[in-house]
């Protein structure tokens, strides 16, 4: 098991006394993050929700923003740009793009758990231009080419 890394967190004024993002259970892969503002998102619309926190993520890591499964199933609420990436050089407020795929307006209340965040290592790659690629059994077969 990997040792946790330290991520510096700045509490912004509008975070008030919101708790820091946290793991809800010992086996949780993601930390729940909460809304630092209220808004209502109509069906088929999206909204940007501030969390009241900014991070200093160590180089070589990212923080991914993902939907919470309960909100997705029960209310049709998802996170757009999933997983969203927070880069190690970003120092602004963490904000979450929520989409209401449900049939009713969705109210985001102050302190509501709106998404989960996952800390992940980043492997960078070098692109090398070539004139031909090696052959595989799949070849250039695209979407659905491997069967149902």
RAPEZI-V97880 format. One record per pair of residues at least 6 apart in sequence whose C-alpha atoms are under 7 Angstrom apart, sorted by the first residue. I is the first residue (numbers start at 1). J is the second residue. D is the distance in Angstrom with one decimal. If there is no record, write none. Layout:
i={I | I}
j={J | J}
d={D | D}
This chain:
i={7 | 7 | 7 | 7 | 8 | 8 | 8 | 9 | 9 | 9 | 9 | 10 | 10 | 10 | 11 | 11 | 11 | 12 | 12 | 14 | 14 | 15 | 15 | 15 | 15 | 18 | 21 | 21 | 21 | 22 | 22 | 23 | 23 | 23 | 24 | 29 | 30 | 30 | 30 | 31 | 31 | 31 | 32 | 32 | 32 | 32 | 33 | 33 | 33 | 33 | 33 | 34 | 34 | 34 | 34 | 34 | 35 | 35 | 35 | 35 | 35 | 35 | 35 | 35 | 35 | 36 | 36 | 36 | 36 | 36 | 37 | 37 | 37 | 37 | 38 | 38 | 38 | 39 | 39 | 39 | 40 | 40 | 40 | 40 | 41 | 41 | 41 | 41 | 41 | 42 | 42 | 42 | 42 | 43 | 43 | 43 | 43 | 43 | 43 | 44 | 44 | 45 | 45 | 46 | 46 | 46 | 46 | 47 | 47 | 47 | 48 | 48 | 48 | 48 | 49 | 49 | 49 | 50 | 50 | 50 | 50 | 51 | 51 | 52 | 53 | 53 | 54 | 54 | 54 | 54 | 55 | 56 | 56 | 57 | 58 | 59 | 60 | 60 | 61 | 61 | 61 | 61 | 61 | 62 | 62 | 62 | 62 | 62 | 62 | 62 | 62 | 63 | 63 | 63 | 63 | 63 | 63 | 63 | 64 | 64 | 64 | 64 | 64 | 64 | 64 | 65 | 65 | 65 | 65 | 65 | 65 | 65 | 65 | 66 | 66 | 66 | 66 | 66 | 66 | 66 | 67 | 67 | 67 | 67 | 68 | 68 | 68 | 71 | 72 | 75 | 76 | 76 | 76 | 77 | 77 | 77 | 77 | 77 | 78 | 78 | 78 | 79 | 79 | 79 | 80 | 80 | 80 | 100}
j={55 | 56 | 57 | 58 | 55 | 56 | 57 | 53 | 54 | 55 | 56 | 53 | 54 | 55 | 52 | 53 | 54 | 52 | 53 | 36 | 52 | 36 | 51 | 52 | 53 | 111 | 31 | 32 | 33 | 31 | 32 | 30 | 31 | 32 | 31 | 118 | 116 | 117 | 118 | 116 | 117 | 118 | 113 | 115 | 116 | 117 | 113 | 114 | 115 | 116 | 117 | 51 | 111 | 112 | 113 | 114 | 49 | 50 | 51 | 109 | 110 | 111 | 112 | 113 | 114 | 50 | 51 | 52 | 110 | 111 | 49 | 50 | 109 | 110 | 108 | 109 | 110 | 107 | 108 | 109 | 105 | 106 | 107 | 108 | 47 | 100 | 105 | 106 | 107 | 100 | 104 | 105 | 106 | 100 | 101 | 102 | 103 | 104 | 105 | 100 | 101 | 99 | 100 | 97 | 98 | 99 | 100 | 97 | 98 | 99 | 95 | 96 | 97 | 98 | 95 | 96 | 97 | 93 | 94 | 95 | 96 | 94 | 95 | 93 | 93 | 94 | 91 | 92 | 93 | 94 | 91 | 88 | 91 | 88 | 88 | 88 | 121 | 122 | 88 | 119 | 120 | 121 | 122 | 85 | 86 | 87 | 88 | 119 | 120 | 121 | 122 | 85 | 86 | 87 | 117 | 118 | 119 | 120 | 83 | 84 | 85 | 86 | 117 | 118 | 119 | 82 | 83 | 84 | 85 | 115 | 116 | 117 | 118 | 79 | 82 | 83 | 84 | 115 | 116 | 117 | 78 | 79 | 115 | 116 | 114 | 115 | 116 | 77 | 78 | 102 | 100 | 101 | 102 | 98 | 99 | 100 | 101 | 102 | 98 | 99 | 100 | 97 | 98 | 99 | 97 | 98 | 99 | 106}
d={6.7 | 6.0 | 5.4 | 6.8 | 5.7 | 5.1 | 7.0 | 6.6 | 5.8 | 4.6 | 6.5 | 5.6 | 5.1 | 6.3 | 6.2 | 4.9 | 6.8 | 5.1 | 5.6 | 6.5 | 5.8 | 5.4 | 6.9 | 4.2 | 6.9 | 6.4 | 5.5 | 5.4 | 4.7 | 4.5 | 5.6 | 6.2 | 4.3 | 6.4 | 7.0 | 6.7 | 5.4 | 5.1 | 4.7 | 5.2 | 5.2 | 6.6 | 6.0 | 5.9 | 4.3 | 6.4 | 5.6 | 6.2 | 5.6 | 5.6 | 6.9 | 5.8 | 5.1 | 5.2 | 4.2 | 5.5 | 6.3 | 6.1 | 4.8 | 6.9 | 5.5 | 5.0 | 5.5 | 6.5 | 6.3 | 5.6 | 4.7 | 5.3 | 5.4 | 6.1 | 6.7 | 6.3 | 6.8 | 5.1 | 5.3 | 4.8 | 5.4 | 6.0 | 5.3 | 7.0 | 6.5 | 5.5 | 4.3 | 5.9 | 6.1 | 6.3 | 5.6 | 5.2 | 6.4 | 6.6 | 6.7 | 4.2 | 6.3 | 5.2 | 6.1 | 5.7 | 5.5 | 5.6 | 5.5 | 5.5 | 5.4 | 6.0 | 5.7 | 6.8 | 5.5 | 4.2 | 6.1 | 5.7 | 5.4 | 6.6 | 6.4 | 5.6 | 4.6 | 6.3 | 5.4 | 5.1 | 6.4 | 6.9 | 6.4 | 4.4 | 6.5 | 5.9 | 5.8 | 6.4 | 5.4 | 5.9 | 5.9 | 5.5 | 4.5 | 5.7 | 6.0 | 6.6 | 6.2 | 4.6 | 5.8 | 5.4 | 5.9 | 5.3 | 6.3 | 7.0 | 5.6 | 4.3 | 5.1 | 6.5 | 5.7 | 5.2 | 5.9 | 6.0 | 5.5 | 6.3 | 6.5 | 5.9 | 5.1 | 7.0 | 6.3 | 5.4 | 4.6 | 6.1 | 5.6 | 5.4 | 4.8 | 6.2 | 5.4 | 5.0 | 6.4 | 6.8 | 5.4 | 4.8 | 6.5 | 6.7 | 5.9 | 4.6 | 6.7 | 6.2 | 5.8 | 5.2 | 6.8 | 5.8 | 5.3 | 6.2 | 5.3 | 5.1 | 5.0 | 6.2 | 6.9 | 5.2 | 6.1 | 5.4 | 5.5 | 5.9 | 5.9 | 4.8 | 4.4 | 6.6 | 5.7 | 4.8 | 5.9 | 6.8 | 5.7 | 5.3 | 6.7 | 5.6 | 4.7 | 6.0 | 5.6 | 6.1 | 6.4 | 6.9}
